[in-house]
């Protein structure tokens, strides 16, 4: 939590003592802070709490992990070699061992019909990640796909800036400035489909000057106004391409780009590949047993 990550929970034990009470309270605090986190007490932090990371596991008939994507590995903190071939149960805090065969079959049929199940995954640091999971079966019937999306903390490289330097710079900004910059931040997020006004126009709209807007935004969010606007549009477009069937040209216009070529160029610069290269309806590239053992 000290680094701004409020998504994990400490697993509870069977003991009823003071330490268990503290664990419950810490988990409650993390849950509250996740919804109301403010940088320096005033604005949202420059780390992306709500960056959605798609996670996918492909399980064999014995529920052992055959394939896994990069998102799942990031969330749990493991390498592919540490996950593949192992039972999915090894990474779950939920215990299904007490279920009878008929109960398991009933649960499986319910999930395959489209029901969502809440599962508690255990990270490498023994923390819990709670996720709403969907289950489906591949056409050959041999493999089951378990997928979910979860927030994954992405820390900006500039987060290592010394506390003393941050303290000195913060003295230039008061509470009123911080709240104004938070409103600018929220305004940009709410208007990603519209062209971004000039810095001068934004400053006028929010009752400040060009310098304070540019310098303050970079201090609080560790990026420039225009770069933040562009990156958020591209992240939104990425999810729309990956999770919908909307034509690419429409997605470009829906995210404020005047032409598809400009959108495609910006997208490739941001992610390293063009929009057409992103698989649609999938949750990311999978690590497979074959990729670890090419021979």
RAGILIN-V905995 format. One record per residue. N is the residue number from 1. RES is the residue in one letter. SS is DSSP state (H for helix, E for strand, C for the rest). PSI is psi in degrees with one decimal (NA if undefined). Layout:
# RAGILIN-V905995
n;res;ss;psi
N;RES;SS;PSI
N;RES;SS;PSI
This chain:
# RAGILIN-V905995
n;res;ss;psi
1;X;C;-30.1
2;X;C;-26.0
3;X;C;5.5
4;X;C;8.1
5;X;C;106.1
6;X;C;14.9
7;X;C;-21.3
8;X;C;159.9
9;X;E;150.4
10;X;E;126.5
11;X;C;143.0
12;X;C;152.3
13;X;C;-175.0
14;X;C;0.0
15;X;C;143.5
16;X;C;79.5
17;X;C;-172.4
18;X;H;-37.6
19;X;H;-40.3
20;X;H;-37.1
21;X;H;-41.6
22;X;H;-40.0
23;X;H;-44.4
24;X;H;-43.9
25;X;H;-40.8
26;X;H;-42.8
27;X;H;-39.0
28;X;H;-41.6
29;X;H;-43.4
30;X;H;-41.4
31;X;H;-41.2
32;X;H;-44.0
33;X;H;-30.0
34;X;H;-33.1
35;X;H;-9.9
36;X;H;32.9
37;X;C;132.9
38;X;C;134.1
39;X;E;129.6
40;X;C;23.8
41;X;C;-5.9
42;X;C;-40.0
43;X;E;163.3
44;X;C;144.1
45;X;C;160.2
46;X;C;-6.9
47;X;C;147.9
48;X;E;94.4
49;X;C;-35.3
50;X;C;21.3
51;X;C;115.3
52;X;E;126.2
53;X;E;114.2
54;X;E;134.9
55;X;E;136.0
56;X;E;131.8
57;X;E;137.6
58;X;E;122.5
59;X;E;145.6
60;X;C;-171.7
61;X;C;-22.3
62;X;C;10.7
63;X;C;29.1
64;X;E;148.7
65;X;E;117.2
66;X;E;-42.3
67;X;E;153.9
68;X;E;145.1
69;X;E;170.9
70;X;H;-34.6
71;X;H;-42.8
72;X;H;-39.0
73;X;H;-38.5
74;X;H;-45.8
75;X;H;-42.8
76;X;H;-21.9
77;X;C;14.1
78;X;C;163.0
79;X;C;159.8
80;X;H;-39.9
81;X;H;-23.2
82;X;H;-11.9
83;X;H;-44.4
84;X;C;143.5
85;X;C;-13.8
86;X;C;152.7
87;X;E;142.3
88;X;H;-27.2
89;X;H;-27.7
90;X;H;-21.0
91;X;H;13.1
92;X;E;140.5
93;X;C;-17.2
94;X;C;137.4
95;X;C;113.9
96;X;C;8.2
97;X;C;-24.8
98;X;C;-1.9
99;X;C;142.7
100;X;C;166.9
101;X;H;-39.5
102;X;H;-37.8
103;X;H;-39.5
104;X;H;-41.4
105;X;H;-40.7
106;X;H;-42.0
107;X;H;-43.3
108;X;H;-43.2
109;X;H;-38.6
110;X;H;-44.3
111;X;H;-40.9
112;X;H;-16.6
113;X;C;-3.7
114;X;C;0.0
115;X;C;149.8
116;X;C;138.3
117;X;E;138.5
118;X;E;121.0
119;X;E;149.3
120;X;E;106.3
121;X;E;148.0
122;X;E;122.5
123;X;C;172.7
124;X;C;-22.6
125;X;C;12.6
126;X;C;32.5
127;X;E;158.3
128;X;E;138.6
129;X;E;112.9
130;X;E;131.0
131;X;E;145.4
132;X;E;114.0
133;X;E;144.8
134;X;E;149.5
135;X;E;134.3
136;X;E;167.7
137;X;E;137.3
138;X;C;161.4
139;X;C;-29.7
140;X;C;-9.6
141;X;C;-3.1
142;X;C;-27.1
143;X;C;146.9
144;X;E;137.7
145;X;E;122.6
146;X;E;120.2
147;X;E;153.3
148;X;E;167.5
149;X;E;145.9
150;X;E;151.7
151;X;E;138.5
152;X;C;125.6
153;X;C;122.8
154;X;E;114.4
155;X;C;128.4
156;X;C;143.9
157;X;H;-27.2
158;X;H;2.7
159;X;H;-14.2
160;X;H;3.4
161;X;C;138.9
162;X;C;147.6
163;X;H;-34.2
164;X;H;-43.6
165;X;H;-42.5
166;X;H;-40.0
167;X;H;-42.0
168;X;H;-42.3
169;X;H;-34.9
170;X;H;-24.3
171;X;C;-16.8
172;X;C;-9.6
173;X;C;133.4
174;X;C;-178.3
175;X;H;-37.5
176;X;H;-42.5
177;X;H;-43.9
178;X;H;-42.5
179;X;H;-37.6
180;X;H;-43.5
181;X;H;-33.4
182;X;H;-37.5
183;X;H;-37.2
184;X;H;-46.2
185;X;H;-49.5
186;X;H;-36.7
187;X;H;-44.0
188;X;H;-45.9
189;X;H;-33.0
190;X;H;-9.6
191;X;C;39.8
192;X;C;-22.7
193;X;C;-4.6
194;X;C;153.6
195;X;C;142.8
196;X;C;127.1
197;X;C;161.0
198;X;C;160.9
199;X;H;-39.7
200;X;H;-41.5
201;X;H;-40.9
202;X;H;-44.5
203;X;H;-41.5
204;X;H;-43.1
205;X;H;-34.9
206;X;C;15.2
207;X;C;40.0
208;X;C;-170.7
209;X;C;167.1
210;X;H;-47.4
211;X;H;-47.5
212;X;H;-36.0
213;X;H;-49.2
214;X;H;-48.3
215;X;H;-41.0
216;X;H;-41.5
217;X;H;-42.0
218;X;H;-36.4
219;X;H;-51.6
220;X;H;-35.6
221;X;H;-1.0
222;X;C;37.8
223;X;C;165.4
224;X;C;162.9
225;X;H;-49.1
226;X;H;-40.4
227;X;H;-40.6
228;X;H;-46.3
229;X;H;-46.1
230;X;H;-45.7
231;X;H;-39.6
232;X;H;-38.2
233;X;H;-42.4
234;X;H;-37.2
235;X;H;-41.2
236;X;H;-43.2
237;X;H;-39.8
238;X;H;-48.6
239;X;H;-37.3
240;X;H;-39.9
241;X;H;-44.9
242;X;H;-33.9
243;X;H;-0.2
244;X;C;173.0
245;X;C;18.2
246;X;C;133.8
247;X;C;145.7
248;X;H;-39.3
249;X;H;-39.1
250;X;H;-40.7
251;X;H;-39.0
252;X;H;-48.6
253;X;H;-34.7
254;X;H;-18.7
255;X;C;23.3
256;X;C;11.2
257;X;C;134.1
258;X;C;-23.1
259;X;C;152.7
260;X;H;-40.9
261;X;H;-42.4
262;X;H;-41.5
263;X;H;-47.3
264;X;H;-40.8
265;X;H;-45.0
266;X;H;-39.6
267;X;H;-45.8
268;X;H;-36.8
269;X;H;-37.0
270;X;H;-45.0
271;X;H;-10.7
272;X;C;1.8
273;X;C;160.7
274;X;C;162.7
275;X;H;-34.5
276;X;H;-22.3
277;X;H;-12.4
278;X;C;124.6
279;X;C;134.0
280;X;C;139.1
281;X;C;17.4
282;X;C;163.5
283;X;C;24.5
284;X;C;169.4
285;X;C;143.6
286;X;E;142.2
287;X;E;129.9
288;X;E;166.0
289;X;H;-36.5
290;X;H;-35.4
291;X;H;-27.4
292;X;H;-25.8
293;X;C;71.5
294;X;C;-20.0
295;X;C;NA
